[in-house]
Amino acid sequence: MPFNNRYLTLGESFYVKTPPSPVAAPGLIIFNENLAETLGLSVAELTATECAAIFSGNVIAEGAEPLAMAYAGHQFGHFNQQLGDGRAILLGEIDGADGGSFAIQLKGSGRTFYSRSGDGRAALGPVLREYLISEAMAKFGVPTTRALAAVTTGEDVARERLLPGGIITRIATSFVRVGTFEYFLAKGDMEAIRELADFVIERNYPQSAGADNPYLAFLKAAVERQAVLIAQWMQLGFIHGVMNTDNMSIAGETIDYGPCAFMDGYDHEQVFSSIDRDGRYAYSNQPSIGLWNLTRLAEALLPLLAGDADAATEIAQGVLKNYVESYQDHWLSGMRKKCGLLTPPDESEQEADKKLIEELLDTMAGNNADFTLTFLYLSRMSARSSEQDGDCRNLFDDPAQFDDWVLKWRKRLSEEVQSDGERQVKMQAVNPVYIPRNHQIEAAIRAAEDRDDFSVFHALHEVLKNPYVQQEGKDSYMQPPEPDEVVMQTFCGT
C-alpha cells in the first residue's frame, strides 16, 4: 500500500501511536476487489491466509504507521471532552488510482489509549452489518465510508454473551469528525484547530483554499455537504441511529454504522437504536440534528471566521441558516424524482408538490405501508390507468386512502411533459428494488455467528450489488419481514 500518512504531521496532540493487537486465528470473510482497484491496490499474489493476516492487523503493511485518533463529542446532547478511537486504528493514508486521497482504518483491532473500559474489539455481527450497509449506500450513491475487507478473529468477545469476533477494514476520504474540532476547542487550543482546519481544507475542501477566508468557505461547504447527505438518508428511509458529533464526518460521508437501519413500514418517528431511549435520533429528527451538530462545528471555528467575536457569531449564524433552505431544497428535489415529478416547477408549484409528497408520507405512516416498496411500485404505475395499482395499494391497511392520493398524483402527472415510459425509467433509477433489510441482515448474522455459515451474508451482498434492477429468483429479498422476523432494536456492538 503506497502510504503517505499526512495525519501524522499534525503532531502528537492529535493521536496516540497504537499498533493493532494480534488475534488468534484470523480468517478472511470477504475482500472488496472493486474498491481495491479504485485505490490502486492488488492482493492477487496473496493467499487468503496472508490477506487475513493483513486485514486483522496481525501483519502491518509496509509504510503503515498505526495510530488512534483523538476527538471529543456530544453524545445524546451531553459533552464528553475525551473520546477518541477506542476500537479503531488508522493504518495510514494512501493516494488512490483516481487521484483521491483515502484513509484506511481497522475497526475492532484491540484496545487503545481511548478505549476506557472497553475491549477495543468488535463482535462479528456489527462487522457484517457495517459491510453490507456501507457498501449498499455506495451503490445508492450516498457519500459513505467503504468496506475494503472483513475478517474473523478466531476469538470470542464478551457482550451480553460470548460472540465470535470480527474486524472490518474501512476506507474514508477522512476520519476527522466534528468531535475532533470540539476536542481542541475544549482544550482552548486554537492553533490546533487552525492546523486541523488547514489539514481538512487541503484534503477534503481544496476549492476553499483560494477563498478570501478559507475557513468560512470550508464551513459553508461542510454545511452544504451535510444537507445533501441527510436529504439522501431521508429519501431512502435510512436511520443512522447515533448522530453524536463524534459520529459526524467532517467530509460529509456517512460514518460509524452502529445501530443503523432502513425502515420497513413508514413511521415519521421510527427509532431502532437500543440506546436511543428518548428518540433524539429518530428518523424525522435527523435533519435538525444535522444542524445542531454543524452548530458545534461553527462554534469551534468562530475565531477563524473573524477577529471580533460578535462579528464571527453573526457570520456563522448566516451560514447555518443556509442549511435549512439547502436541506429542504435537496430533500424536495430528491422526493420529486422519487414521485416522478420531473418538470422544474415555479415557486407555487413547488410548494404544491411538497404538500402532495407530505400527504403521501402521512398516508403511508397511517397505513403501515412499506417505505421502499411504496415508491418502487409507484414507479411502475401508469399515469392514466389504474391497472398496475394493485401491488402498491395492497401495501396500505386502508387502500381507499391510497386511492384518494393517487387521484391527486395522476392529476399532477398530467402536467408533466415526458412520456409515461420515460417517467417510469427515471423513477426506477432512484427507487431501489432491494435495500439491506433488518431481518435479512439479522439472518446473515445468525448464520455466521451461530453456524459459522457465511453463505447467507454473501448471497445478500450479491443482491445488493445491483439494487435498482429486479433480479430473477430474488423476490424474497424485496419483501418486508413477516411478523416473527421483525427486528425491533439494533445495537452498536460495544
C-alpha positions in Angstrom: 0.0 0.0 0.0 1.5 3.4 -1.0 1.1 5.2 2.3 1.6 8.9 2.7 0.3 9.3 6.3 -0.2 13.1 6.3 -2.2 13.0 9.5 1.0 12.2 11.4 2.4 15.6 10.5 -0.2 17.3 12.7 1.6 16.3 15.8 1.2 14.0 18.8 -1.7 16.0 20.4 -3.9 14.7 17.6 -3.3 11.0 18.2 -1.6 8.2 20.1 0.5 5.8 18.1 -1.0 2.4 18.6 -0.3 -1.0 17.0 -3.2 -3.4 16.4 -3.5 -6.2 19.0 -2.8 -9.6 17.3 -5.7 -12.1 17.1 -5.5 -15.8 17.5 -6.6 -17.2 14.1 -7.8 -14.6 11.5 -9.9 -15.8 8.6 -10.8 -13.8 5.5 -14.6 -13.4 5.0 -14.6 -11.0 2.1 -12.3 -8.7 0.2 -13.6 -5.9 -1.9 -11.7 -6.2 -5.2 -13.6 -3.4 -7.0 -12.8 -0.9 -4.2 -9.2 -2.1 -4.1 -8.9 -1.5 -7.8 -10.1 2.1 -7.3 -7.5 2.5 -4.6 -4.7 1.1 -6.8 -4.3 -1.9 -4.5 -3.8 -5.5 -5.5 -3.8 -8.7 -3.5 -3.6 -11.0 -6.5 -0.4 -12.6 -5.3 -1.5 -13.1 -1.7 -3.3 -16.1 -0.3 -6.5 -15.8 1.8 -4.4 -16.5 4.9 -2.0 -13.7 4.1 -4.9 -11.3 3.4 -6.5 -12.3 6.7 -3.2 -11.5 8.5 -3.0 -8.0 7.0 -6.7 -7.1 7.5 -6.7 -8.4 11.1 -3.6 -6.3 12.0 -1.5 -9.3 12.7 0.8 -8.2 9.9 1.4 -4.5 9.4 1.7 -3.4 5.8 4.9 -1.7 4.9 4.6 2.0 5.2 1.7 1.9 7.7 2.1 3.9 10.9 -0.9 2.8 13.1 -2.5 5.4 15.4 -5.7 6.1 17.4 -7.1 9.5 16.7 -8.1 11.9 19.4 -11.6 13.5 19.5 -14.4 14.6 21.8 -18.1 14.6 21.2 -21.6 15.4 22.2 -23.2 12.1 22.9 -27.0 12.4 23.0 -26.5 16.1 23.7 -24.0 15.6 26.6 -20.4 16.7 26.0 -17.6 14.2 26.6 -14.3 16.0 26.2 -12.2 12.9 25.5 -13.4 10.0 23.4 -11.1 9.1 20.6 -10.7 5.8 18.7 -11.5 3.2 21.3 -11.7 0.3 18.9 -10.4 1.6 15.6 -6.8 2.2 14.4 -5.8 4.3 11.5 -3.2 2.5 9.5 -2.4 5.5 7.3 -3.4 7.3 4.2 -2.9 6.5 0.5 -3.4 8.2 -2.8 -5.9 6.3 -4.9 -5.6 5.4 -8.5 -8.3 8.0 -9.3 -6.2 10.8 -7.7 -8.2 11.0 -4.5 -6.7 10.5 -1.0 -8.1 7.9 1.3 -7.6 6.9 5.0 -7.5 3.2 5.9 -8.7 2.1 9.3 -9.1 -1.2 11.1 -12.2 -1.4 13.3 -12.2 -3.9 16.1 -8.5 -4.2 16.3 -7.9 -4.0 20.0 -7.5 -1.6 22.9 -6.2 1.9 22.5 -5.4 4.8 24.8 -9.0 5.9 24.3 -10.8 2.5 25.0 -11.6 3.4 28.6 -13.3 0.3 30.0 -13.9 -1.3 26.5 -12.0 -4.2 25.0 -11.4 -2.5 21.7 -12.9 -5.4 19.8 -15.9 -5.8 17.6 -18.3 -8.7 17.5 -18.8 -10.4 14.2 -22.4 -9.2 13.8 -21.7 -5.4 13.7 -18.8 -6.1 11.2 -21.2 -7.8 8.8 -23.8 -5.2 9.3 -21.4 -2.3 8.5 -20.0 -4.1 5.5 -23.5 -4.8 4.0 -25.0 -1.4 4.7 -22.0 0.8 3.8 -21.5 -1.0 0.5 -25.2 -0.7 -0.2 -25.1 3.0 0.5 -22.2 3.4 -2.0 -24.4 1.6 -4.6 -27.3 4.1 -3.8 -24.9 7.0 -4.5 -24.8 8.2 -0.9 -21.4 9.5 0.4 -20.1 6.9 2.8 -17.2 5.1 4.2 -16.4 2.0 2.3 -15.7 -1.6 3.3 -12.4 -3.0 2.0 -12.3 -6.3 3.9 -13.8 -8.2 6.8 -12.2 -11.0 8.8 -13.0 -13.3 11.7 -10.5 -13.3 14.6 -10.7 -16.8 15.9 -11.5 -15.2 19.3 -14.7 -14.5 21.3 -15.7 -11.1 22.6 -17.8 -10.7 25.8 -21.1 -8.8 25.2 -24.4 -9.9 26.6 -23.0 -13.3 25.8 -19.8 -14.6 24.2 -19.8 -13.8 20.5 -17.3 -14.5 17.7 -15.1 -11.5 16.9 -14.5 -9.7 13.7 -12.6 -6.8 12.2 -13.6 -4.6 9.3 -11.2 -2.6 7.2 -12.9 0.6 6.1 -11.9 3.5 3.8 -12.9 7.1 4.0 -11.8 10.4 2.5 -11.3 11.4 6.1 -11.9 10.1 9.6 -11.8 13.6 11.1 -15.1 14.3 12.9 -16.9 17.4 14.2 -15.8 16.0 17.6 -12.2 16.3 16.5 -12.6 20.1 16.4 -14.6 20.0 19.7 -11.7 18.2 21.3 -9.3 21.1 20.8 -12.0 23.7 21.5 -12.4 22.2 24.9 -8.7 22.5 25.5 -8.7 26.1 24.3 -6.1 25.2 21.7 -7.0 27.5 18.7 -3.7 26.8 17.0 -4.5 23.1 16.8 -8.0 24.0 15.4 -6.3 26.1 12.7 -3.9 23.3 11.9 -6.8 20.8 11.8 -8.9 23.1 9.6 -5.9 23.6 7.2 -5.5 19.8 7.0 -9.2 19.2 6.2 -9.2 22.0 3.6 -6.2 20.6 1.9 -7.6 17.0 2.0 -11.3 17.4 1.6 -12.1 21.0 0.6 -9.3 22.2 -1.7 -11.7 24.6 -3.5 -11.9 26.5 -0.2 -8.2 27.2 -0.1 -8.3 30.1 -2.6 -11.2 32.0 -0.9 -10.8 35.3 0.8 -11.5 33.5 4.1 -10.7 29.8 3.5 -12.3 28.8 6.9 -15.6 30.5 6.1 -15.6 28.8 2.7 -14.8 25.5 4.4 -17.7 25.9 6.9 -20.1 26.8 4.0 -19.0 23.7 2.0 -19.3 21.4 5.1 -22.8 22.7 5.8 -23.8 22.1 2.2 -22.4 18.6 2.1 -24.3 17.6 5.3 -27.5 19.0 3.9 -27.1 16.9 0.8 -26.2 13.8 2.8 -29.1 13.9 5.3 -31.5 14.6 2.5 -30.3 11.4 0.8 -30.7 9.4 4.1 -34.3 10.6 4.3 -35.1 9.7 0.7 -34.0 6.1 1.4 -35.7 5.7 4.8 -32.3 5.3 6.4 -31.9 6.0 10.2 -28.3 6.4 11.4 -29.2 5.8 15.0 -26.3 7.6 16.8 -25.8 11.1 15.3 -23.4 12.2 18.0 -20.9 14.8 16.9 -18.1 12.2 17.2 -20.0 10.2 14.6 -20.3 13.1 12.1 -17.7 13.1 9.4 -16.2 16.4 8.5 -16.1 15.2 4.9 -19.9 14.8 4.6 -19.8 11.0 4.5 -21.9 8.5 6.4 -19.7 7.1 9.1 -19.9 4.7 12.0 -22.6 2.2 11.1 -23.6 1.0 14.5 -27.3 0.7 15.4 -28.4 2.0 11.9 -31.2 0.6 9.9 -33.6 1.1 6.9 -37.3 1.4 7.7 -39.8 -1.2 6.5 -43.2 0.2 7.4 -43.0 4.0 7.2 -43.0 5.9 10.6 -42.0 9.5 11.0 -40.7 8.8 14.5 -39.0 5.4 13.8 -36.2 4.5 16.2 -34.2 1.3 16.1 -31.1 2.1 18.3 -31.3 0.3 21.6 -29.5 3.2 23.3 -31.7 6.0 21.8 -34.3 5.7 24.5 -35.8 9.2 24.1 -35.9 9.2 20.3 -33.3 12.0 19.9 -32.1 10.5 16.7 -35.4 9.3 15.3 -35.9 9.4 11.6 -37.8 12.8 11.5 -35.2 14.4 13.8 -32.2 13.7 11.6 -32.3 17.0 9.6 -32.5 19.1 12.8 -29.7 17.1 14.5 -27.6 17.7 11.5 -28.0 21.5 12.1 -27.3 21.0 15.8 -24.1 19.2 15.0 -23.0 21.8 12.5 -23.6 24.5 15.1 -21.0 22.8 17.3 -18.5 22.8 14.3 -19.2 26.5 13.8 -18.5 27.3 17.4 -15.1 25.7 17.1 -14.3 27.8 14.0 -15.5 31.1 15.3 -12.1 32.7 16.0 -11.1 31.7 12.4 -14.1 33.4 10.9 -13.5 37.0 12.2 -11.3 38.7 14.8 -14.4 40.1 16.6 -16.4 37.6 18.5 -19.8 39.2 17.7 -18.9 39.5 14.0 -17.8 35.9 13.9 -21.0 34.7 15.5 -23.1 36.7 13.0 -21.2 35.2 10.1 -21.6 31.7 11.5 -25.3 32.2 12.1 -25.8 33.3 8.5 -24.0 30.1 7.2 -26.1 27.9 9.5 -29.4 29.5 8.3 -28.5 28.4 4.8 -28.5 24.7 6.0 -32.3 24.8 6.5 -33.0 26.1 3.0 -30.4 23.8 1.4 -31.7 20.7 3.1 -35.3 21.5 2.1 -34.3 22.1 -1.5 -32.3 18.8 -1.7 -34.9 16.8 0.1 -37.8 18.1 -2.1 -35.7 17.7 -5.3 -35.0 14.1 -4.5 -38.5 13.3 -3.4 -40.0 14.8 -6.5 -37.8 12.5 -8.6 -39.0 9.5 -6.5 -42.5 10.5 -7.3 -41.9 11.2 -11.0 -42.5 15.0 -10.7 -39.7 15.9 -13.1 -40.7 19.1 -14.7 -39.0 22.1 -13.0 -41.7 23.9 -11.1 -42.2 27.5 -10.3 -42.4 28.6 -6.6 -46.1 27.9 -6.2 -46.0 24.6 -8.0 -43.0 23.5 -5.8 -45.0 24.2 -2.7 -47.9 22.2 -4.1 -45.5 19.3 -4.9 -44.2 19.4 -1.3 -47.7 19.2 0.0 -48.5 16.2 -2.2 -45.4 14.3 -1.2 -46.0 15.0 2.5 -49.6 13.8 2.1 -48.3 10.5 0.7 -45.9 10.1 3.6 -48.6 10.8 6.1 -50.9 8.3 4.4 -48.0 5.7 4.4 -47.5 6.3 8.1 -51.2 5.9 8.9 -51.4 2.7 6.9 -48.1 0.9 7.8 -47.0 1.0 4.2 -43.5 -0.2 3.4 -41.3 2.7 2.5 -39.2 1.1 -0.2 -41.9 -0.9 -1.9 -44.4 2.0 -2.0 -42.0 4.1 -4.1 -40.9 1.1 -6.2 -44.5 0.1 -7.1 -45.4 3.7 -7.6 -42.7 3.9 -10.3 -44.4 1.0 -12.2 -47.8 2.5 -12.2 -49.4 4.3 -15.2 -50.1 8.0 -15.2 -53.5 7.2 -16.9 -54.6 3.7 -15.9 -55.2 2.0 -12.5 -54.4 -1.5 -13.9 -51.0 -1.6 -12.3 -52.1 -0.1 -8.9 -52.7 -3.4 -7.1 -49.2 -4.0 -5.8 -48.9 -0.6 -4.3 -52.4 -0.2 -2.9 -52.2 -3.6 -1.2 -49.3 -2.2 1.0 -51.9 0.1 2.7 -54.1 -1.1 5.6 -56.9 1.1 4.0 -56.3 1.0 0.2 -59.0 3.6 -0.3 -56.8 6.3 1.3 -54.1 5.4 -1.2 -56.6 5.6 -4.0 -57.6 9.2 -2.9 -53.9 10.2 -3.0 -53.3 8.6 -6.4 -56.1 10.7 -8.0 -54.2 13.8 -7.0 -50.9 12.3 -8.1 -52.2 11.4 -11.6 -53.7 14.9 -11.9 -50.2 16.3 -11.2 -48.6 13.9 -13.6 -50.8 15.2 -16.4 -48.8 18.4 -16.2 -45.5 16.6 -17.0 -44.0 16.7 -20.5 -42.2 13.3 -20.6 -43.8 10.1 -21.7 -45.1 7.6 -19.2 -42.3 5.2 -20.1 -39.6 7.9 -19.7 -41.1 8.9 -16.3 -41.1 5.2 -15.1 -37.4 4.7 -16.1 -36.3 7.8 -14.3 -38.3 6.9 -11.2 -36.9 3.4 -11.1 -33.4 4.8 -11.3 -33.9 6.4 -7.9 -36.2 3.9 -6.2 -34.3 0.8 -5.3 -35.8 -2.7 -5.5 -33.5 -4.0 -2.7 -32.3 -2.4 0.5 -30.4 -4.1 3.3 -33.5 -5.0 5.3 -33.0 -5.6 9.1 -34.4 -9.1 9.1 -32.2 -10.2 6.2 -29.1 -8.7 7.9 -30.1 -10.5 11.1 -30.4 -13.8 9.2 -26.9 -13.3 7.8 -25.6 -12.5 11.3 -27.3 -15.5 12.9 -26.0 -17.9 10.3 -22.4 -16.6 10.7 -22.4 -16.3 14.4 -24.3 -19.4 15.3 -23.3 -21.8 12.5 -20.1 -20.3 11.0 -22.0 -20.1 7.8 -21.3 -17.0 5.6 -23.4 -18.1 2.6 -26.4 -16.0 3.7 -24.2 -13.0 4.1 -22.6 -13.5 0.6 -25.9 -14.1 -1.1 -27.4 -10.9 0.4 -24.3 -8.9 -0.6 -24.5 -10.2 -4.2 -28.1 -9.0 -4.5 -27.2 -5.6 -3.0 -24.5 -5.0 -5.6 -27.3 -4.2 -8.1 -30.1 -2.7 -6.0 -32.1 -0.9 -8.8 -32.7 -3.9 -11.0 -35.1 -6.7 -10.1 -33.1 -10.0 -10.2 -34.5 -13.3 -11.3 -35.3 -15.6 -8.4 -34.5 -12.9 -5.8 -38.0 -11.7 -5.0 -37.7 -12.7 -1.3 -35.0 -10.0 -0.8 -37.6 -7.4 -1.8 -40.1 -8.3 0.9 -40.6 -6.8 4.3 -40.3 -9.1 7.3 -43.0 -11.5 8.5 -44.3 -10.7 12.0 -41.9 -13.1 13.6 -38.9 -11.7 11.6 -39.3 -8.0 12.7 -36.2 -6.6 14.2 -37.3 -4.1 16.9 -33.8 -2.9 18.1 -30.3 -2.7 16.7 -27.1 -2.5 18.7 -23.8 -0.7 18.3 -21.7 -3.7 19.3 -19.5 -2.1 22.0 
